[in-house]
Amino acid sequence: MATRHIRRAAVLGLVLAASTLTACSGGTSGEQKPVSAGDLVSSLPAAKGDVDRITWNLTGGEPETLDPADAATTQSGQVVRDLCDSLLTLDAKFDLKPNLASYRQQSPTELVLTIRPDTKFWDGSTVTAEDVAFSLRWAADPSKISSYLFADVESIKATTADQVTVTFKRPDEMFTSELANMVVLQKAFAEKAGSKLGTAAGGLMCSGPFKLEKWTSGDSITMTRNEAYWNRARRPFAKSVKFTFVTDATSLAQSLNAGEIDGAYELSASSVPALRKSDAGRLVFGLSPQSMNIYVTRPDGVMADGDLRAALQRMIDREALAKVVFHGAATPMYTMTAPATWPSGQRAVYEKAYKTFEASRSYDMDAAKKLVKQSSYKGQTIVLAIAAGDDAQSRTAQLLQQQAREAGLTIKIQSMQPLVYAQAGYDATKRKGIDLMLSSNFSATPDPLETIGFSYLPKVTYNYTDYDDPQVTKLFDKARSTFDGAARAATIVEMQALYEKANTVIPLVSTNTTTFLNNRLTGAITSFAYWSMPQMAYVGAAKK
């Protein structure tokens, strides 16, 4: 599942965007001003012309919500990025650039956003500072998944008709870069929709390149081109895009090969053999900050034992997993934060620390057996949840089950329907009776703090085990307030040494973004950067 741990959350694998591993010819799309990210990411050759309809599949299934503040999965986030504009964007050097707004850092504790004067919502009304301030406050609500990003925010105010001022209790290095993921809603529409915002019944009102046309629950979401979109350089080629919700890997591969569905992101590794030599389209492996992990899903139960969690780290043959299940489209991974999230300037610092975990968590069945024996484990059944219909997850779970049996553990695999599985990522009631969850994770920015904060701060959404180490929280706050990259990296590495000891996340592999696109189309973004962009706006006819 690609949530934000199931995730979900996040941007520009622009650190990854310099190259793409492909099974077809690749290229770079043409100049895309004023939105600069499009010509800086891995993509197929630029589209040549318009198309009436694109049918695109959301491999993770139907979105559980399109409320931007909770759209943390690959499927929900992908749709939202087509419908709603982000405030800022990032370039290939990770520099922030204007998008719906420009910004000025008045001081370490004051940020001013200025909204473009020519931006309008789908209904023709002007995007105002009130709309922007409302959208930020909406995302900051403690009930929202995105709320922890606002931990240091003191106030958000519309100070003029086109300016919003954000003040902070202390400097926050994270916040401004996360504005590349913060999108704007129309205040009046959102207030009227209330709790129904982002649902099939409540809908959305945004300013993006596509408009939400229809959401038929259980079947599809259709969006149409916003003919009045302010960014003329990013005018969509497709008049209409229909998102389908096929989650069964075999059925999806058949539909792609038959041309019934034009394309999809995040295809299951099990689809690769069936699509690699397809006559209907091209299969592309793009670089990505995503990973597949096992999550301990509750603070009590059999997995509360630290030795047992440590045993999981040693019993897994990650090399075999990457080769056998993922067909080489994955790399063994040994920490919760994927190497792709390391800022390039401090990569050596992170890599040195990473190697210690690679050594201490390498495959060693004898070490795993020893840890099981010294644990409190007495033969209890350990329940591992996976998404139904995901063959790669199923095969991964079976391999884990086999290796657990060798280590002396009994694992039961429990398949969950895709929507319930996605909900289980943020709703503890859906995780009742589950000890472990196999899930994907991603970072929306090239910043380890994003994924760390989602899992190891007290009371955050994905802290399933109620992990609470005051020293980790202190170091997190210190790193978050540090603008110097080298000092920040040193603090994060110090913090990592503490939270990784808990073994509440068992990293497995770092995965590629696997994309399929029908031969009649081109222009698709093929790195994970697609998730933080209006990716369907780039896809169009391969021929004039």
N, C-alpha and C positions, 0 to 999 in steps of 0.2 A: 504494500500500500504505500502510496507515497503521501504520507501525511507529514505533518511536521512533528511528528514522529508518526507519522503517518503522513506525515508531512512529506510538510508542509513547508518556511518557511521558509522561497526566497530568492535572491537576485542573481544577479549577474554573475554567473560563473564567468565573469569577464576575465578573471585570472586564468580561466580555462579557455578563453575565447580565441586565443592566438592560433589554435590549430584544431582540426577535427580528424578523427579516425573514420574513414568512410568506406563504404562498399560501392561507391560511385564517385563520379567526378565532383569536386567541390569548387566553390568560388566565393566571392565576396559581393554582396549587394552594393548597388551604387550609392552615391552620396544621399544621406537622409536628413537634411537639415530642416528644422532646427532641432529635431530629436536625434542626437548623435549616436546613440547606442547601436542603432541598426547596422551601421557599416563597420562595426568594430567587433562583431561576433561571428562565429562560424555559421555559414549559411550556404544554401545552394545558390546557383546563379540567379540574378534578379529576375522577377516576373516580367513577362513581355506584354501582357495585356489583361483585360478584365475577364471575369468568369461570372456566370449567373449564380451558380450554387457550388459550395464546397461542403461535403459531408465529412466530418472529422469526429473521430471517436475519443471519448474520455476513458482511457484504459482503467482508471481507478473506479469507474462507475459514476453514477449520478451524484452531483455535488450535494452535500448535506445542507449547504447554505451558500448564498452569494453575498452575504453581508461581508464587506471587505475586512472588517475587524476580526472576523472569525474564519475567513477564507484561507486556511492554512494548509490545505492539501493541494496536491498537484492539479487535481481536477477542478476544484473550486477556484483556486488562485488563477489558473489559466483563463477561465472564462471572465473573471473579474478584470483581469488586465486588458482584455479586449473591450470591455464596456466602460471602464472608469480610468481617468487620467491620474497618474502619480504626480506629486508636487515637483519632485526633482528626478534627475536621472544620473547615471554614472558613465564615465568614459573608460577607455581601456587602461588608463593609468589610475583608475579609481578616484578620479577627481569628480566632484559633484558639478552638475551642469543644470541650468534652468530647464524646466519643462512647462508644467502648468503655472509655475511660479519661479521667481528668482529668490535668492536669499542673501542676507548680509549678517555676519556674526558681529554684532555690535560690541560684545564682550564675551568672555567665557561663560557668562550666565544669562545672556540675552541674545535671542535670534529673531531677525525680522524677515518675514516672507512678503514678497510683493507679487500679486497676481497679475498675470498677463491681461491686458485690456481687451483682447479680442476673443476671449474664451466664453463659450456658451454651452448650456446644458442641451439635451436632446429636444426639450420643449421650446428652445429659443431664448430662454431667460439667461441673463448674464451671471457668470460665476463671480461671486463676491467674497470679500473677506469674511463675512458672516458664515458663508457656506464652508469655507476652509476651516475657520475656527471651530465650527460645529463638528466637522468631520474628524478633526484631531481629538476633540473632547469625546466624541463617540468611540473612537478607537481606544481612548484612555480609560474608559469605564472598566472598573475592576472585574466585571463579568465577561469581558472580552479577552480572547486569547492574546491579542496584541498589547494588553494593558501594561505588562511589565516593562515595555520599552519607554513608558512614561514615568517610571519610578522617580526620576529626579526633577520632573516638571513641577513648577510651582503654579504657573498660570498660563492660560492660552486666551488671548483677547484680540478681537478685531479692533485695531486702534484707529484705522481710517477705512474708507470705502474699499480700498484695494490692498491694505496691509494688515498682517497678523503678527503680533509680537508674542513670542514664547519666552517666558522667564524660567530659570532653573534654580533649585535650591543649592546646587553645586554644579560645577562644570560636568558636562556629559558628552564624551567623545562619540558615543554610539548614536545619539538621537538624530543628528543632522544627516548622517549617511542613511539612516533608516527612512528618511523622507523620500528616498527613491522607491520605497514600497508603500508609502502612505497615499491613498487615493482620496478623491473628493466626491462627496455626495451632495445633492441638493438638500439644504436644511428643511425646507417646507415639506418636501415629499417624504423625507425620512421621519420627520416628527409625526406626520399623518399615518405613515405605515406602522410606526412603533415596532412591536415585537415581530411583526410580519415582514419587516424589511429583509430583502434578500431571499425570500421564499417564493415558491411558485405562485402563491396568492398575493404576496405583497409587492414583489418586483423591486426595481431600482430606478433612480433617475441620476444619470451621470453625464459626463461630457466627452466620453471616449469616441474612438473611430467607428464603433458599432453600437447599435441600439438594441436593447432586449425586446424581441418581438413576441416570443411565446415560450413558455416553459410547460411542457406536458409531463407531469410527474410519471416516472417509470418508463418514459419513452425517449424524450429528446428536449433540447433547448435550441431555439432558433434565434439568431440575431441578424439584423439587417444593417447595411452600410449607412453611416451617418453622413448624409450628403453635405451637411453644413459644417463638417469637422474643421476646427480652427487650424490644425496643422496640415496644410495642403500637401506637403511633401510626404505625409504618411497616410494619404487617402487610400482606403482599402481597395484592392483589386476585385474582391468578391462582393457581389451585390447582396449575397446572403450566405450565412454559414449555419449548418445544422450540426449540433453536437449530439452524438449518440452515446449510449452507455453500455456497450458490450464489454463484459468483464472476462468472459471465457476466452482463454488464449487461442484455442483451436478454432473456435467460431470466428473470432476476429481475424485471424490469419486467412481463413477462407474468404471472408468478406472483402479483405484488402486485395487478395489475389484475383477475386472476381470483379473488382472495380466497383463494388456496391458501396464501399467506404473509401474515401480518397486518401486518408492518412490518419496517423495517430502518433503521439509521443509516449515514451515510457513503456514500450512494448515488452512483454515478458520475454525473458531469455529463451523460454521454450519455443517462442515463435520464430527465432532466428533461422533454424534449418529450413522451415517452410517458406520463408520470405527472402532468404539470401539470394536465390537465383530466380526471383519472380520476374515474369514478363510484364507484369502490370505496373511495376514501379521500382523505386530504389530504397534500399535499406541503408541507414546511416547510423554509425556509432559516434556520438558526440561527447566531448569531455564534459564532466559534471562534478559538482560538489556533493553529490548524493551518496548515501551509504545504506547498507542493509545491516540491521542490528537486532539483537534480542533485548527486550526491555523487561526488567522485573516490574510487575504491574501492581504490587501492593506491599505495604510495610510489614504485614504479618504473613502467616502461612509458612510453608516449608522453605521458601526461598528467602526467608528472613535470616537464614544462617549464612554468615560471611564466607566460611570455608566452602560451602556449596556453590556460592556464586563464583568464587575464585576457581573452583573446579571446572566450571563451564568455560572459563577463559582458556584453560589448558587442554580440554578434551576435543576442541574443534580444530579440524584440519582445514584451515582457511585456504591453503593452496589448492587442495582438492576441490573445495567448494567453488572457487573461482573458475577452475578448469572444467569440471564436470557439469555443474548446474548452469553457470553463466557463459559457457562456451568461450571463455577468454575475455568477455566484455566486462570484466571486473578485476579488481586488485585486492589482495588480502589487506585488512585494516586492523589496527591494534589499539586505537584510542577512540573515544566517543566523537571527537572532532576530526573530520576528514582532513588529510593533508592539503586538499584543494582549498580549504578555508584559510590557510596560513597567508598572511600578508607577505608579498614577495620580498619586501625589504628586510624582513626578519626571518626569512625561511630557515636559515642555518640554525637559529636559536631553537625554533620549534622542532626541527629535524633531529637535533642532538637529543632532546628530551624524548622524542618519539621512539628512537632506537632502543631506549631502556625498556619501554613497554613491549616493543617487538620481541626483545629477548626474553622478557619475563612472562610473556603470554604466548609464546610459540607452542606449536602442537607437541604435547608431551603426555601421552596417555598414562604413563606410570605416575607422573606428578598429579594428574587428575584423580587417579584412583586413591592416592594417598590422601588428598584433600577430602574426598568423599568419606573415607574411613574415619578421619578425625572430626568430621562434621557430626551434627545431630541427626542426620538422615537415617530413617528407619524403614525405608522401602515405600514411603508414600508416593502416590501418583502425582507427577508434576504436569499440570495442564498448560500446553503451549498453544496459543491462538494464532490462526493464520486466516487470510482472506480466501473465501471459497472461490474456486475458478481460476486462481492464480497458480499455474503449474510450477513456476519457478519457486514460489513460496512453498508449495507442497513438497517439491523435491528437496528443497533446503531443509524443511522440517523433518523429512524422512531420514536424511543424512544425519541430522542432529540427534534424532531418536536412536539411530543405530549406534552412533558414537557414545551417547549417554548410556545405552545398555552395556557397552563394553566397560564404561567407567563405573558401572554399578548403580545406575539411576534408571527409573522408569518414567518415561515421558509419554503422555497421551496428547495426540494432536487433535485440536478442536477447530473445525472450519466454521467461520462466521460469514454470513451474507455481507457483501461489500458495504452497504450503507450502515449496517450495525457495526461492522468492523471499523469503519471510519469514525463513527460516533464514539466507539470505545476509546479512541485516542484522546478524547477530552472529557468523557463522561464516565465516572467511576462505576455508576450503576450498571453500565454495559460490560464491565470487566469482572463482575461478580463470579467467583469460582475459578478465575484464571490466574495462573501464577507467572506466566511468561507470555510475551507477545512478540511475534516476528514482524518487524516493521521497518520502513525506510525513513530516512531523515535527510534533511538538506539545510543549507544555510542560504539565506537571501542576500547576504553580503559577504565579502571576503574578510570575515571577522569571527574568530573563534568564540567571542563573547556571546554572540547571538544564540548559538546552540547550547552553550554552557548555561546561560541565563534561563533558557526554557526548561532545563532539567534539574538544576542544582540549587536554585534559590528557593527559600521557604514559600510554600503556598502557590507556586506557579502551576500552570495547567498540566505540564508534562512531568512534574515531580511526583511520580506515582508512589514512591516509597516514603514520602514525607522526609526526605533527606534535609538535614538542617545542621550545618557546621558553621558556627559563627566566624571562624577564621576564613572559610571559603567566601562567605558573604562579605566580609571585610575586604578581602583581596579583590573580589569582583568589583566592589564599589571603587576601590583604589584604581583598578585598571580602567574602569569606565570613565573615571575623571582624569585620566592621563592622556594627553595629546601627543606625547613623545613616543614614537613607535618602539624604540629599543627598550625603554623603561617599561612600557606597557607589555611587551612580549615577555620580559623577565618576570613580571607579576603574574601573568597568565600561566606561565610554565610552573611557577611556585604553587599556584592554585591547583593546577592540573594534578600535581603530585599528591594532593590531598583528596580531591573528589574521586579520582580514579581508583583509590584504594577501596572504595565502597563497592565497586563492581556492580552497580545497579543497571549499567548498560554494558552489554556484551557485544562489542563491535565485531562484524563479520567481514564484509567486503565493501570497498568503494566501487560504485557502479557507474557505467556510462549511461547517457541518455540515448535510447534506441528509438529511432524515428523511421517511419515509412511514409513515402509520398508517391502518389500516382504519377505516371509519366506525363499526364496532360498538364501537370502543375509544376511550379518551381518557386524559388524565393524563400522557402522555409528556413527559419533559424534552426540550426541543428545542434547547438550546444545547449546546456541547461539555461542559458541566458533567456531562452524563450519564455520562461516562467514569469519574468519580471517585465515583459514587454507586451505590447499589443500584437502578439505573434501572428495572428491570422491576417492582420493587415498587410503582411509581407508576401503572402501566398497568392499567386495568380497564374494566369495561363503561361505555359512554357513557350508558346508560339504566338506571334501577332495574328 
